[in-house]
Amino acid sequence: MGTSKAVLHVLSGAVPQFLSSDMCSTNLDLVFYSKCLIKSAKKYGPKYLRSLKCSSMSGCRIESYRSKHLGGGLYRNTTIDRLKLLSCKCQQAESVSGVDTGRGNEAWFVDNAKKTNLNSSINSQNISEFDDAEQLKRENEASISNGKAGTGTSTFAAASVDSIEEEAWELLKASMVYYCGSPVGTIAANDPTSSNVVNYDQVFIRDFIPSGIAFLLKGEYDIVRNFILHTLQLQSWEKTMDCHSPGQGLMPASFKVRTVPLDGDDLATEEVLDPDFGEAAIGRVAPVDSGLWWIILLRAYGKCSGDLSVQERVDVQTGIKMILRLCLADGFDMFPTLLVTDGSCMIDRRMGIHGHPLEIQALFYSALLCAREMLTPEDGSADLLRALNNRLVALSFHIREYYWIDMRKLNEIYRYKTEEYSYDAVNKFNIYPDQISPWLVEWMPNKGGYLIGNLQPAHMDFRFFSLGNLWAVASGLATTAQSHAILDLIEAKWTDLVAEMPFKICYPALEGQEWQIITGCDPKNTPWSYHNGGSWPTLLWQLTVACMKMNRPEIAAKAVSVAEKRLSRDKWPEYYDTKKARFIGKQSQLFQTWSIAGYLVAKLLLADPNAAKILTTEEDSELVNAFSCMISANPRRKRGPKSSKQTYIV
Ligand code: GLC
C-alpha cells in the first residue's frame, strides 16, 4: 500500500487494532494515525498535532508518529511519511530485551531514599529548603578536616563529600520529568524560588547528557532509553518558523511535557510532548549540537548497558542517518568543518561564534565516529559511510593542522606573509599577524597549546573555548600530543580557567567596544559573565572525561575538590561570574540540573576511570592511515605515523 493510500486508510479508521495496549515495539515503517490525535488536532490546532501525545484515557493510548509537513492545510497537504508505534501500556517505551524495565528506576530510588532517610515522595521544594543547620554542620566538618589534614581526605571531609553526593543524587532524582508515567528526561533547572523560569522548565537535549551519563553509570538505563526513543520521535516533526521548515533530521533543543484537556471530556487530560527546535528559543537558532549529542548518548547507552537492541532498531538507524545526512549535505563549503550560525550550541546566544566554531566541530567528529560504530551495514548506506569516512579524515586534518596553536605556531603566525595566491600558500587563510592580540602573547604558556575557537578567511578567533577543547581530547579529534598539550595548558592557566569554580566557558571575555559589537550589547553576556567568560560547573564532567582519556585523573580530581567547596553551599548554580568565578552568576538559575549531574559524572568517573570509555573514541587504523597519507601529501608539514604501508581507499 502506498503511503498516501495508507494514510487515507488509517484516517478512515480502518486500523483500530493498532490501538491495542500491548502493541509494543515495532521496527516496521508503519503508517499510522490515531483518531483521537486527529480530534485533538482539530480542537487545539496544529500546535498539538506536532506533539507526541499520551492520553490518560484507555481508549486513546498510542500516538507517537513521525511526520513531514509539506505545507498547506492540516489534512489536505500533510503527508505522514512514517509512523512508529513507540510505546504501549500508554505509559512506557517498550521493554528492552535483556534489560529489566520492571523495577528499574523505581527500585533504585526507593533504595536510595531509604539509604538517605528521605521519604520517597521528596520533592524539589523540600530539597531546595535545605536546612541551614545541616549546611553549617557540613562547613564545620570541612573546615575541621582542612585544619587537621589539609588534604580533604579525613573522615570528616569524606563524610561531608558523601553528603554532597547524596544531596546531588536526590536533586537529580527530583529533576526527573515523566511522560505518561515513565521518566523521559530531566528538567533544566529546578529552583522553586525563581520567579523567572523562562524555558528552564523544559528538558534540554544537551543538558540531559550529563544526567543520562550519571544514570547510566548508576545502572539506571530506562530513563536514558526512554529519552533516546522519545526524542527520536520528535526528530522529524513538522517544524516551521514563519513558513520556513529547517532540514529533516534536526533534533529539538528542548521539549516540554504538557498536560492538556482531552477533547470531548472536560474532566480528562492527556500529556503531550511539545518540542522546541529553536523557533521559540531566544535568538531563534536551530540547535546543531542536539543531534550530535543524541548520537553520542546512544552509543554510551549501548556500551554501558550492553543493550544494543536500541541502536539496532530500524527507526533508530534511520534517525542516525537523518542526522548524518543533514550534517554531510553538500553546501558551498570549501572547509570540511560544519558551517553554523551563532548560538547553535551550548553558547546559544550571540557571542561571535558563527562560522566553524570548535565546539560544533568536536561534537561533529565525535558523533561521526560514534555513528560509524553503530551503523549496521546495508546496501543503501554505502554512500553515506563513504561520505562519513571522507569527512572524518578531512575534518581531523583541518582541525589539527589549522586550529592548533602553541608558542611555536604563534610565532609562525606572527611572521606570516600575507596575500599569498597559490595552491601551496603557507598562510592559507590570509591571516594578518596583527590579529594576534596582546593578551595572547602574554597568555600562551611555554608548555602547552590549544585549538582556537574558530577559523574563517582572514580571521582566527584566538579565544580558548573549553567545551570544544575538552571534547576534542575526549573524541580524539586532537592528536595525542595535542591532547596532552591542552591539559598542560589547563594546568598552566589554572588560575584563569578554574580559579574558584571550574570551568571557564571561554577565555578571555569580550570587553568594551568588542563586547558591544560582537554580543550586540547583550546585558546577560557582560564581561566575565554567562557565556562571555563565565564559569560553568557543568563543564566539570567533560574535563573529567578528557583527563581520564589521557590518564591524568589528578587534574580532574583537583577541579572537583575546588567545586565541592561551593557547589552545594551555593545551591548548584548554573554559572559563576567575575574573572576568578567568585560570585554566583547575576542571572544564574539555582539547582541547575546539569551542574548537579556534571558533578556526579565527574565523581563517578574518578571512582571508575575505565567507565569514561563509554564516551571517548579512538581513531582506528584505517583512519590513522588515511590521515597520515593526507599529511604526507601536504607540502607544508609532515606529521603522524610514517611507517604505515596500507593505503586508505574511499
Ligand atoms: C542556557 C544555556 C544553554 C542551556 C540552557 C538550559 O540557555 O546557554 O546551553 O542548554 O540554558 O540550561
Boltz pocket constraint, residues with backbone or C-beta under 6 A from the ligand:
constraints:
  - pocket:
      binder: B
      contacts: [[A, 188], [A, 199], [A, 200], [A, 204], [A, 206], [A, 207], [A, 345], [A, 346], [A, 347], [A, 348], [A, 349]]
      max_distance: 6.0
